[in-house]
């Protein structure tokens, strides 16, 4: 369930494709900071990148659109995502 507009949300996105070793996490961090989001982008052992972003719903949606938009480094095959309440505060946006 997506929280109501005006409330901060948490986006969790698992990005599949050739997204490790190509600057994808750095690119994601730069876009998230431009949008004023906090969170992280982390490489997973299976080759995916897990992106967690917290902030205004519209900004999180814009980040998701960018992740799916075809302008990322590497190659994104699919993005599996979900929405949740914002939860605890995070500071900055880091690469893990």
N, C-alpha and C positions, 0 to 999 in steps of 0.2 A: 504494500500500500504506500502510495506517495503522500507524505505529509502535505497539509494545505499550503497554498501559495503564501509567501510572506514569512514562512518559518524556515529556519536552516534545516538542511537534510544531509544525509550521508549517502553517497553513491559508492557502490562497490562494483568494479568492472574487471572482468578477467579477459585479457586481450590475447587472442590466439593468432599465431602466424609466425613470421620471422621477425621477432620483436626484441631479441636479445643480441647484444653486441653491435648494435646499429645506431646507438644514441637515442633510443626510444624513451627511456626513463628520463633523460635530460630534457628532451623535447616536451614530454608530458609535464615535468616540473615547471618549465618555463611557461607553458600555456596556463597551468593552474595558478601560478603566481600572478600572471597578467589578469586573471579573472578574480583574484582575491581569495582563492581557496586555500585551505590547509589540508594536510594529509600526506600521502606517500605513494610512490610507485616502486614495486618490489619484484625482482626476478623470482620465478618459481622454478623448482627443479625440473618440471616437465616442459619448460620452454615458454610458458605463458608469462605475462606481466600482470600482476594484480595492482590495480589502481584504486585507492580509497581517497575520496575527496569529500570535504565537509564545507558547507557554506550555503549561500542562498540557492534556492532551487533552480532559478534561471541560469545561474553561473555553472552549477553542476551539470545541467542539461547541455549547456554550450560546450563544456569539456567533453561530455559523452559524444556530442555531435562531431567534435574535432577528432576524437579517437576513431570514429566510424567513417570519417570523411575522405580518406584516401590521400591525405597530405602528410601523413606521419612518416618518420624514417622507417626503413624496413618494409615489411608487408603485413598488413592486418587482414586476416582471413575472416575473423568473426569476433564480436565482442558480446560476452554474456554479462549481464548486469542486473543489479537489483537496487532498490531504494529502501532507506530506513530512516527512522528518526535520527536527528543529528548526534545524539549520544554525547559522550564527554568531549570537552574541548581538545583541540590539537593545535600545536604551534608550528608555523612554517609548513613547507611542503618539501619532503626529502626523498632522495633516492635510496633505496635499501638494496 
